[in-house]
Amino acid sequence: MDHEPSAEKISYPLCRLRLVVLIAVVCYVAGCGTLGPTSIQRDRTDYGGVIATTWKEQTLLNIVKLRYGDAPVYLDVSSVISSSALQSQVSLAAGWFSGWPTDGNSQTLGATGLYTDRPTISYTPLSGERFSRYLLRPLSPTAVLSLVQAGYPVDRVLQLTTRAANGVYNRSASPARTRAADPRFYQLLEALRRIQRSESLGIRIDPRANDESVLLMITRDVSDDIENDRQAVREILRLRPDTNELALTFGMVPRSDTEIALLTRSMSEIFVELAATIEVPPVHVQEGRATPMPPAPAQPSPWDDPLVRIHSSTERPADAYAAVHYRDYWFWIDDRDMKSKSTFLFILVLFSLAETGMPAQTPVITVPAN
């Protein structure tokens, strides 16, 4: 007599396979319950990138607003708190029944998950005393030359931050004080840049009491060409030829031939200088919505080119380093314009140094993960 196959023999391999699959699902869900490392990798990069991008865009937008006579608005990201949580629950139930003809089995699998992300971002507007400190107070001469000491190009630093050095004036494109540069100022920039490139521009700033500093010029043997540049710098600034210790002060003219008086600009002045050379739509100038371009110098020089070239167009640029939308136009800096990009980056660095005597307030990013 033929016997029917045993139900136990038929169901056991299948049940074993299902059990293995269920255990694998449980282990997978449990392994996804840790967000800590992945959230740091994601949030730190994402928040940092967004803060950097919006910092550039806010600065560019405020420069454009100044050209149109609009009030700039500055918001600092004072803190970022991102709290993430993942909750998961898995339930498993299985049953098998043997015996013919009532062979049967049943399995139950359940899983629930909950993910929450609650970012809290705090903004601090610049106003009152902080507004004055950041934008209206001239940069410290010590801070300006400290940038040179740190390796920034001396010609770029002085051209951007200085109105005059020992009474030798830089060019100004600002509508309030439009003036051509003293030719000796550009000669000073060129001579200092050549000296810096020869690695013979040694500066050590010795801070003293009452916000005074002493600039120590460290000399060494150089070629005849560089020595001629050194002498030219001393003649342009009317410095004593036989001294290497110079007083560094803020002012229009020096009090003696052993003093360097820098008449520095404020961040607001720097922004106005940049705004004056924006390529605004001609129709806005014709309608009186924006100030016209400054007049070209009688004897133009490459130094008179815009420090940062800011273009305008009706369409959003496809390849922009920074772009903002304002008055139905796009204002942008070309990503292929390295000179403008590096100068704009330098301006962002200056903005961080504008709060003289106090450390820059950097955004605090806290990313707890549960």
HUGIJO-V968120 format. One record per pair of residues at least 6 apart in sequence whose C-alpha atoms are under 7 Angstrom apart, sorted by the first residue. I is the first residue (numbers start at 1). J is the second residue. Records with the same first field share a line. If there is no record, write none. Layout:
I->J + J
This chain:
7->98 + 99 + 100 + 103
8->98
26->90
33->86
35->369 + 370
36->369
40->367
56->322
57->322 + 323 + 324
61->324
62->72 + 73
63->271 + 272 + 274 + 275
64->275
65->71 + 72
66->72 + 272 + 275
67->275 + 276 + 290 + 291
68->289 + 290 + 291
74->125 + 126
75->123 + 124 + 125 + 126
76->123 + 124 + 125
77->122 + 123 + 124 + 363
78->122 + 123 + 124 + 363 + 364
79->121 + 122 + 363 + 364 + 365
80->120 + 121 + 122 + 364 + 365 + 366
81->119 + 120 + 121 + 365 + 366 + 367
82->118 + 119 + 120 + 366 + 367 + 368
83->117 + 118 + 119 + 367 + 368 + 369
84->116 + 117 + 118 + 368 + 369 + 370
85->115 + 116 + 117 + 369 + 370
86->114 + 115 + 116 + 370
87->113 + 114 + 115
88->112 + 113 + 114
89->111 + 112 + 113
90->110 + 111 + 112
91->109 + 110 + 111
92->108 + 109 + 110
93->107 + 108 + 109
94->106 + 107 + 108
95->105 + 106 + 107
96->104 + 105 + 106
97->103 + 104 + 105
98->104
133->355
134->354 + 355
135->266 + 267 + 268
136->266 + 267 + 268
137->266
138->264 + 265 + 266
139->264 + 265 + 266 + 354
140->356
141->249 + 250 + 262 + 264
142->213
148->154
149->203
153->193
154->192 + 193
155->189 + 190 + 192 + 193
159->170
160->270
161->264 + 265 + 270
162->262 + 263 + 264 + 265
163->169 + 170 + 263 + 264 + 265
164->170 + 252 + 262 + 263
165->261 + 262 + 263
166->237 + 252 + 253 + 254 + 260 + 261 + 262
167->252 + 253
168->182 + 184 + 185
169->181 + 182 + 185
170->181 + 182 + 185
171->179 + 180 + 181
172->178 + 179 + 180 + 273
173->179 + 273 + 276 + 294
174->272 + 273 + 276
180->297
184->236
188->233 + 236
191->229 + 233
195->201 + 226
200->219 + 220
202->217 + 218 + 219
203->215 + 216 + 217 + 218
204->215 + 216 + 217
205->213 + 214 + 215 + 216
206->213 + 214 + 215
207->213 + 214
212->248 + 249
213->247 + 248
214->245 + 246 + 247 + 248
215->245 + 246 + 247 + 248
216->244 + 245 + 246
217->244 + 245
234->241
238->257
239->257 + 258
240->257 + 258
246->258 + 259 + 260
247->258 + 259 + 260
248->259 + 260 + 261
249->260 + 261 + 262
250->261 + 262 + 263
251->261 + 262 + 263
252->261 + 262 + 263
253->261
254->260 + 261
267->351
274->307 + 308
276->293 + 294
277->293 + 306
278->309 + 310 + 311
279->310 + 311 + 312
280->312
281->312
284->290
285->291 + 292
307->340 + 343
308->340 + 343 + 344
309->333 + 340
310->331 + 332 + 333
311->331 + 332 + 333
312->329 + 330 + 331 + 332
313->329 + 330 + 331
314->328 + 329 + 330
315->330
316->330
319->334 + 335
320->332 + 333 + 334 + 335
321->333 + 334 + 335
322->332 + 333
323->330 + 331 + 332 + 333
324->330 + 331 + 332
325->331
352->360
353->360
